[in-house]
Amino acid sequence: MSEQQGVIAVLGGTGNLGYGLARRLALAGRNVIIGSRTAEKAEAAAAEIGAVVKERNSKGSIRGADNLAAAQAASIVVLTVPFASQADTLQQVKPALQGKILVDTTVPLVPPKVMRVQLPAQGSAAKIAQDIVGEGVKVVTAFHNVAADLLRSDEELECDVLVFGDSKDARSEVVTLAEAAGMRAFHGGSLDNSAAAEALTSVLIFMNKQYSGHTGIRITGAGQGGNVAAPAKSA
């Protein structure tokens, strides 16, 4: 377990959201593994990011592997695949997640009507994830409302991140990750509350089209956010 400590695996890390998170975390000095369905695709993405990390003299590291190998080698696993791939990917890597934190970014978008809220029968993608991986995994959800293409860039992100999970300690670790990636992050309460952020994504997609921009959310009246603003007791 010592070799895994501090290592972050980003599954689906060749997509916009995963690539952007992996890039920002590596540039922030974290040890990152990009996971993909094929190791070759992950390694190619990692090489691109690695060149930038080296150019900027970051203390971070990045490499590529298939999803299962990436999950096995990390202490925190971030899932950044489309809703249609969520269940299959989690079933594949489930044995490698036990005793770890799973950060699920999944939004239950159902094409072609992605601008319409369509939460699954289980209530949320978060609930699906926890049901699949079991109680031995601390599931935390986050990054639902971040513009993925902006995340890949060096632009400042004017978007706050809501973090949900039944473990306050696990939420705190994810808040720290989000802040390392350049965003303000806030404890949003239990995993059940994830449904609110998942549903809001469809609203933001509609607003992006309506106003030709990259809409996000901002939390007001809660201080600076982060772990300082965490509630005294687990929600």
MIVOVO-178692 format. One record per atom (N, C-alpha, C, CB): x, y, z. Coordinates in steps of 0.1 Angstrom, whole numbers, padded with zeros to 4 digits, always signed. Atoms other than C-alpha are relative to their C-alpha. Glycine has a CB too. Layout:
<pts>
XYZ...
</pts>
This chain:
<pts>
+0008-0012+0000+0000+0000+0000+0009+0013+0000-0009+0000+0012-0008-0011-0001+0029+0023+0006+0004+0006-0013+0013-0003+0008-0003-0005+0014+0038+0025-0031-0012+0007-0006+0004-0011-0009+0012-0006+0006+0002+0035-0038-0003+0014+0007-0012-0009+0002+0004-0012-0007+0000+0063-0012+0004+0012-0008+0008+0000+0014-0002-0013+0007-0004+0097-0028-0001-0001-0015+0014+0005+0003+0001+0002+0014-0008+0082-0063-0015+0002-0004+0005-0013-0005+0013-0003+0005-0039+0094-0082-0002-0006-0014-0004+0015+0000+0003+0006+0013-0054+0073-0110-0012+0007-0006-0002-0015+0001+0011-0006+0007-0076+0091-0135-0005-0009-0011+0004+0014-0006+0005+0009+0010-0097+0065-0154-0008+0007-0010-0008-0011+0007+0006-0008+0010-0109+0077-0187+0007+0012-0002-0015+0003+0003-0008-0012+0000-0081+0101-0186+0004+0006-0013+0012-0002+0008-0002-0006+0013-0079+0106-0223-0011+0009-0005+0003-0011-0010+0011-0009+0003-0112+0124-0224+0003+0014+0005-0013-0005+0005-0003-0014-0004-0114+0162-0219+0000+0002+0015-0011+0009-0005+0000-0002-0014-0124+0160-0182+0012-0007+0007-0013-0005+0006-0011+0008-0006-0099+0133-0172+0013+0006-0004-0001-0014-0004-0013-0005+0004-0071+0147-0193+0003+0014+0007+0000+0003-0015-0002-0013-0007-0076+0182-0178+0003-0002+0014-0013+0008-0002-0003+0003-0015-0077+0169-0142+0014-0005+0001-0010-0009+0006-0013+0007-0001-0046+0147-0148+0011+0011-0003+0001-0011-0010-0010-0010+0003-0027+0176-0164+0002+0010+0011-0005+0008-0013-0001-0010-0010-0035+0201-0137+0006-0006+0013-0014+0006+0003-0006+0006-0012-0027+0177-0109+0015-0003-0001-0008-0013+0003-0014+0002+0002+0006+0167-0124+0008+0013+0001+0002-0007-0013-0007-0013+0000+0015+0203-0129+0001+0006+0014-0007+0010-0009+0000-0005-0014+0006+0209-0092+0009-0009+0009-0014-0001+0005-0010+0008-0007+0032+0183-0082-0005-0013+0005+0005+0008+0012+0006+0013-0004+0010+0152-0078+0005-0011-0009-0015+0001+0000-0004+0012+0007+0019+0117-0089-0013-0006-0006+0007-0011+0009+0012+0003+0007-0007+0108-0115+0002-0012-0010-0006+0012-0008+0001+0010+0010-0016+0077-0136-0012+0002-0009+0001-0014+0006+0011+0000+0009-0038+0081-0167-0004-0014-0003+0003+0009-0013+0005+0013+0004-0060+0051-0172-0009+0001-0013-0008-0006+0011+0009+0000+0011-0078+0042-0204-0003-0015-0003+0007+0007-0013+0003+0014+0003-0093+0011-0220+0012-0007-0006-0011-0001-0010-0012+0006+0005-0060+0005-0238+0012+0008+0006+0001+0000-0015-0011-0006-0006-0026+0012-0222+0007+0010-0010+0010-0010+0004-0007-0008+0010-0012+0026-0255-0007+0014-0001-0001-0006-0014+0006-0013+0001-0038+0054-0256+0003+0008+0012-0016-0002-0002-0003-0007-0012-0032+0063-0220+0015+0005+0000-0002-0009+0012-0015-0004+0000+0006+0063-0225+0002+0012-0009+0008-0012-0004-0001-0011+0010+0002+0087-0255-0004+0013+0007-0008-0003-0013+0004-0012-0007-0018+0111-0234+0009+0004+0011-0014-0002+0006-0010-0002-0011+0006+0108-0205+0013+0007-0005+0003-0012+0008-0012-0006+0006+0035+0116-0228-0002+0015-0003+0004-0008-0012+0003-0014+0004+0018+0148-0240+0001+0009+0013-0013+0002-0006+0000-0008-0013+0012+0160-0204+0014+0000+0006-0010-0006+0010-0013+0001-0006+0046+0148-0193+0010+0010-0006+0006-0014-0002-0009-0010+0007+0063+0171-0218-0002+0013+0006-0002+0000-0015+0003-0013-0006+0045+0201-0203+0005+0000+0015-0015+0002+0000-0004+0001-0014+0053+0189-0167+0015+0002+0000-0003-0013+0006-0014-0002+0000+0090+0187-0176+0004+0014-0004+0006-0010-0010-0003-0013+0005+0090+0220-0195-0001+0010+0012-0009+0004-0011+0003-0010-0011+0076+0238-0164+0006-0004+0013-0015+0001+0002-0008+0004-0011+0099+0220-0140-0009-0004+0012+0009+0011+0004+0009+0004-0010+0069+0206-0120+0006-0013+0007-0014-0004-0005-0004+0012-0007+0077+0180-0093-0009-0012-0001+0002+0004+0015+0010+0010+0002+0047+0160-0104+0006-0011-0010-0013+0005-0005-0004+0010+0009+0049+0128-0124-0013-0005-0007+0008-0012+0006+0012+0005+0007+0025+0112-0149+0004-0012-0009-0007+0011-0008-0003+0011+0009+0024+0079-0167-0014-0006-0004+0009-0011+0006+0012+0006+0005-0002+0058-0186-0001-0015+0003-0002+0003-0014+0003+0015-0002-0018+0023-0181-0014-0003-0004+0004-0004+0015+0015+0003+0002-0050+0005-0188-0007+0002+0014-0002-0015-0004+0008-0005-0011-0078+0013-0164+0003-0009+0013-0014-0001-0003-0002+0009-0012-0073-0018-0141+0013+0002+0006-0002-0014-0004-0013-0002-0005-0036-0014-0138+0002+0014+0007+0011-0001-0011-0001-0013-0006-0040+0023-0130-0007+0000+0013-0007+0011-0010+0007+0001-0013-0066+0016-0103+0008-0008+0010-0014-0006-0002-0008+0008-0009-0044-0010-0088+0012+0007+0007+0005-0013-0006-0013-0007-0004-0014+0013-0085-0003+0013+0008+0008+0004-0012+0004-0013-0006-0033+0043-0069-0007-0002+0014-0008+0008-0009+0008+0000-0012-0047+0052-0035-0013+0008-0001+0008+0007+0012+0012-0007+0004-0073+0076-0050-0002-0002-0014+0001+0015+0004+0003+0003+0014-0091+0067-0082-0011+0009-0004-0004-0015-0001+0010-0010+0005-0110+0093-0102-0006-0006-0013+0007+0014-0003+0007+0005+0012-0136+0080-0127-0005+0011-0008-0011-0010+0005+0004-0011+0008-0141+0103-0156-0005-0005-0014+0011+0010-0003+0005+0006+0013-0160+0082-0182-0015+0005-0001+0001-0015+0000+0014-0003+0002-0194+0089-0198-0009-0009+0008-0004-0001-0015+0009+0008-0008-0225+0076-0180-0002-0013-0006-0014+0008+0001+0002+0013+0007-0229+0049-0206+0011-0010+0003-0001+0002-0015-0012+0009-0003-0195+0035-0196+0002-0002+0015+0012+0005-0006-0002+0000-0015-0198+0040-0158+0000-0014+0006-0010+0009+0007+0002+0013-0007-0211+0006-0147+0010-0010-0005-0014-0005-0003-0010+0010+0005-0189-0015-0170+0014+0003+0005+0000+0000-0016-0013-0003-0005-0158+0004-0160+0002-0003+0015+0003+0015-0003-0001+0003-0014-0165+0001-0123+0000-0015+0003-0012+0006+0007+0000+0014-0002-0173-0036-0126+0014-0006-0003-0010-0007-0009-0013+0004+0005-0139-0040-0144+0011+0002+0011+0004+0006-0013-0010-0004-0009-0119-0022-0117-0003-0002+0015+0004+0014-0002+0005+0002-0014-0139-0031-0086+0009-0007+0009-0013-0008+0000-0009+0007-0009-0114-0055-0071+0012+0009+0004+0006-0013-0006-0012-0009-0003-0087-0027-0072-0004+0012+0008+0006+0004-0013+0005-0012-0007-0109-0002-0055-0002-0002+0015-0013+0005-0006+0003+0003-0014-0114-0019-0021+0010+0007+0009+0000-0015+0002-0008-0007-0010-0102+0002+0008+0005+0014-0004+0011-0008+0004-0004-0013+0006-0097+0033-0014-0011+0010-0001+0007-0003-0013+0010-0010+0003-0114+0065-0023-0002+0000-0015+0005+0014+0005+0004-0001+0014-0133+0065-0056-0007+0014-0001-0010-0011-0004+0006-0013+0003-0140+0100-0069-0007-0002-0014+0011+0011-0001+0008+0002+0012-0169+0096-0094-0005+0014-0005-0012-0009+0003+0005-0012+0006-0175+0125-0117-0012-0002-0010+0012+0007-0008+0011+0004+0010-0203+0108-0137-0012+0009+0002-0003-0015+0002+0013-0007+0001-0233+0128-0148-0009-0008-0009+0002+0015-0006+0009+0009+0008-0263+0108-0160-0006+0007-0012-0011-0006+0009+0005-0006+0012-0266+0124-0194-0005-0011-0009+0010+0010-0006+0006+0010+0009-0288+0105-0218-0002+0006-0014-0013-0007+0005+0002-0006+0014-0282+0116-0255-0012-0005-0006+0012-0002-0008-0005-0013+0004-0296+0132-0274-0006+0012+0009-0005+0003-0014+0006-0010-0008-0316+0151-0247+0008+0004+0012-0014-0004+0004-0009-0003-0011-0286+0162-0226-0004+0012+0007+0014+0000-0005+0004-0012-0007-0302+0195-0218-0012-0002+0009-0003+0011-0010+0011+0004-0009-0330+0177-0199+0005-0009+0011-0011-0007-0009-0003+0008-0012-0326+0164-0164-0006-0014-0001-0004+0006+0013+0005+0013+0001-0328+0126-0166+0007-0009+0010+0002-0006-0014-0007+0008-0010-0317+0111-0133-0005-0015-0001-0003+0005+0014+0003+0014+0002-0316+0073-0133-0010-0005+0011+0013-0009+0001+0010+0005-0010-0341+0051-0114+0006-0002+0014-0005-0014-0005-0006+0001-0013-0316+0046-0086+0001+0013+0007+0015-0006-0002+0000-0013-0006-0317+0083-0080+0012+0009-0004+0000-0001+0015-0012-0007+0004-0282+0093-0090+0010-0009-0006+0005+0009+0011-0012+0008+0004-0250+0081-0107+0008-0003+0012+0008+0008-0010-0008+0003-0012-0234+0083-0073-0006-0012+0007-0002+0012+0010+0006+0012-0006-0259+0057-0060+0004-0012-0008-0015+0002+0001-0004+0012+0008-0251+0034-0089+0014-0004+0003-0001+0004-0015-0014+0003-0003-0214+0037-0082+0002-0007+0013+0008+0013+0000-0002+0006-0013-0217+0029-0045-0006-0014+0000-0007+0008+0011+0006+0014+0000-0240-0001-0052+0009-0010-0007-0014+0001-0008-0009+0009+0008-0215-0015-0077+0013-0003+0008+0004+0006-0013-0013+0003-0006-0183-0011-0057-0001-0005+0015+0008+0013+0000+0003+0005-0013-0198-0019-0023+0006+0009+0011+0007-0013+0002-0003-0009-0011-0192-0005+0012+0014+0001+0003-0008-0005+0012-0015+0000-0003-0155-0013+0012+0007+0012-0008+0006-0013-0004-0005-0012+0008-0150+0018-0011-0007+0012+0005-0002-0002-0015+0005-0013-0003-0154+0054+0000-0003+0008-0013+0010+0007+0010+0004-0007+0013-0173+0069-0029-0002+0015+0003-0013-0006-0006+0001-0015+0000-0170+0107-0033-0003+0005-0014+0012+0007+0006+0003-0005+0014-0185+0126-0062+0004+0015+0000-0015-0002-0004-0005-0013+0002-0172+0159-0076+0002+0003-0015+0013+0003+0008-0004-0005+0013-0164+0180-0107-0011-0002-0010+0012-0008-0005+0011+0001+0009-0199+0176-0122-0002+0012-0009-0013-0003+0008+0005-0012+0006-0203+0212-0132+0012+0008-0006-0007+0009+0009-0012-0007+0006-0168+0221-0146+0000-0002-0015+0013-0006+0007-0002+0000+0014-0163+0230-0182+0012-0008-0004+0000+0014-0007-0011+0009+0002-0141+0201-0194+0010+0006-0010-0005-0013-0005-0010-0005+0009-0125+0219-0223+0008+0011+0006-0007+0006-0013-0008-0010-0007-0115+0248-0201+0010-0006+0010-0009+0010+0008-0009+0007-0010-0100+0223-0176+0013-0004-0007-0008-0012+0006-0012+0004+0007-0076+0212-0203+0010+0011-0003-0004-0006-0013-0008-0012+0003-0063+0247-0207+0007+0005+0013-0009+0011-0006-0006-0007-0011-0043+0270-0185-0008+0011+0006+0014+0005-0004+0009-0011-0005-0072+0294-0180-0004-0002+0014-0012+0000-0009+0005+0000-0014-0083+0303-0145-0015-0005-0001+0001+0014+0007+0014+0005+0000-0115+0284-0137-0009+0007+0009+0001-0015+0003+0010-0008-0008-0143+0306-0125-0012-0009+0003-0004+0013-0007+0010+0010-0003-0162+0276-0113+0003-0007+0013-0002-0010-0011-0002+0007-0013-0167+0261-0078-0004-0014-0001-0008+0007+0011+0002+0014+0000-0167+0224-0071-0008-0004+0013+0013-0008-0002+0007+0006-0011-0193+0207-0049+0005-0015+0002-0015+0001-0002-0005+0013-0003-0180+0176-0032-0009-0008+0010+0014+0001+0007+0010+0007-0007-0203+0149-0019+0005-0014+0005-0013-0002-0008-0004+0014-0005-0197+0117+0002-0004-0002+0014+0015-0001-0002+0004+0004-0014-0207+0099+0034+0011+0001+0010-0007-0013+0000-0012-0001-0009-0171+0101+0048+0005+0014-0001+0010-0010-0004-0005-0013-0001-0161+0136+0059+0015+0000-0004-0002+0006+0013-0014+0001+0003-0124+0126+0057+0003-0002-0014+0007-0011+0008-0002+0002+0014-0127+0113+0022-0004+0013-0008-0008-0012-0005+0003-0013+0007-0145+0145+0011+0011+0010+0001-0013+0006+0006-0011-0009-0002-0117+0165+0026+0011-0002-0009+0004+0000+0015-0011+0003+0010-0091+0147+0005-0004+0005-0014+0003-0015+0001+0004-0004+0013-0111+0154-0026-0001+0015-0001-0014-0006-0004+0000-0015-0001-0116+0191-0016+0014+0005-0003-0005+0005+0013-0014-0004+0002-0078+0193-0014+0005-0002-0014+0009-0008+0010-0004+0003+0014-0074+0177-0048-0006+0011-0010-0006-0014-0005+0006-0010+0008-0098+0201-0064+0007+0014+0001-0015+0002+0004-0007-0012-0002-0080+0230-0049+0014+0000-0007+0002+0003+0015-0013+0002+0007-0047+0216-0062-0001+0002-0015+0006-0013+0003+0003-0001+0014-0063+0216-0096-0005+0014-0004-0011-0010-0005+0002-0014+0003-0070+0253-0093-0015+0005+0002+0004+0003-0014+0014-0003-0002-0107+0254-0082-0003+0002+0015-0009-0010-0006+0006+0000-0013-0125+0264-0050-0009-0012+0001-0007+0013+0003+0008+0012-0002-0142+0234-0035-0007+0001+0013+0008-0013-0001+0009-0001-0012-0170+0230-0009-0006-0014+0003-0011+0010-0002+0007+0012-0004-0183+0201+0011-0015+0002-0003+0002-0002+0016+0014-0001+0003-0218+0195-0002-0009-0010+0007-0002-0003-0015+0008+0009-0008-0229+0168+0023+0001-0014-0005-0014+0005+0000+0000+0014+0002-0238+0132+0020-0001-0004-0015-0012-0007+0007+0000+0005+0014-0236+0111-0012-0014+0002-0006+0004-0015-0001+0013-0002+0006-0274+0114-0016-0002+0014-0006-0010-0002+0011+0001-0014+0005-0270+0151-0022+0007+0002-0014+0007+0010+0009-0007-0001+0014-0249+0144-0054-0010+0001-0011+0008-0013-0002+0010-0001+0010-0282+0141-0073-0002+0015-0004-0013-0006+0005+0002-0014+0003-0285+0179-0071+0010+0006-0010+0000+0009+0013-0010-0004+0009-0252+0186-0088-0001-0007-0014+0014-0002+0006+0002+0008+0012-0258+0158-0113-0011+0006-0009-0002-0015+0003+0011-0006+0007-0291+0173-0123+0003+0014-0006-0013+0001+0009-0003-0013+0004-0277+0208-0125+0008+0001-0013+0008+0007+0011-0008+0000+0012-0253+0198-0152-0008+0002-0013+0008-0013-0001+0008-0001+0012-0281+0195-0178-0005+0015-0001-0013-0009+0001+0004-0014+0000-0293+0230-0168+0012+0009-0005-0004+0005+0014-0011-0008+0004-0258+0244-0173+0003-0003-0015+0013-0004+0008-0001+0002+0014-0256+0227-0207-0010+0008-0008-0001-0016-0003+0010-0009+0007-0288+0244-0217+0005+0014+0000-0014-0002+0007-0004-0014-0001-0274+0277-0205+0012+0003-0009+0003+0004+0015-0011-0002+0009-0242+0272-0224-0005+0003-0015+0009-0013+0000+0005-0002+0013-0262+0269-0256-0008+0013-0001-0010-0011-0004+0009-0013+0000-0286+0298-0247+0009+0012+0000-0009+0000+0012-0008-0012-0002-0258+0322-0238+0014-0001-0007+0002+0003+0014-0012+0002+0007-0229+0308-0259+0012+0003+0009+0001+0010-0012-0011-0002-0009-0205+0305-0230+0003-0013+0007-0003+0011+0010-0003+0012-0008-0191+0282-0204-0005+0004+0014+0016-0002+0001+0006-0003-0013-0214+0285-0174+0005-0009+0011-0016+0000-0001-0004+0008-0011-0205+0273-0140-0008+0004+0012+0015+0001+0003+0006-0004-0012-0215+0277-0104+0009+0007+0009-0007-0012+0007-0008-0007-0011-0203+0301-0076-0007-0001+0013+0003+0014-0005+0006+0000-0013-0210+0296-0040+0003+0013+0008+0006-0013+0009-0002-0013-0007-0215+0328-0020-0004-0002+0015-0008+0011-0006+0003+0000-0014-0216+0334+0018+0005-0011+0008-0015+0000+0001-0006+0011-0008-0195+0305+0028+0015+0001+0002-0003-0013-0008-0015-0002-0002-0161+0321+0033+0008-0004-0012+0005-0008+0012-0009+0003+0011-0133+0309+0012-0002-0014-0005+0015+0002+0004+0002+0014+0005-0145+0273+0008+0011-0009+0006+0000+0000-0015-0010+0010-0004-0123+0243+0012-0003-0006+0013+0013+0007+0000+0002+0008-0012-0118+0223+0043-0002+0009+0012+0013-0009+0003+0003-0010-0011-0120+0254+0065-0015+0001+0002+0006+0013-0002+0014-0002-0001-0156+0256+0057-0008-0013+0002-0005+0006-0013+0007+0013-0002-0164+0219+0063-0008+0000+0013+0011-0012+0000+0008+0000-0013-0191+0212+0089+0007-0008+0011-0014-0007-0003-0007+0006-0011-0181+0201+0123-0003-0015+0001-0005+0007+0013+0003+0014+0000-0199+0168+0120-0003-0005-0014-0012-0002+0009+0003+0006+0013-0203+0144+0091-0014+0002-0004+0004-0014-0001+0014-0002+0004-0234+0153+0071-0007-0013-0004-0001+0010-0012
</pts>
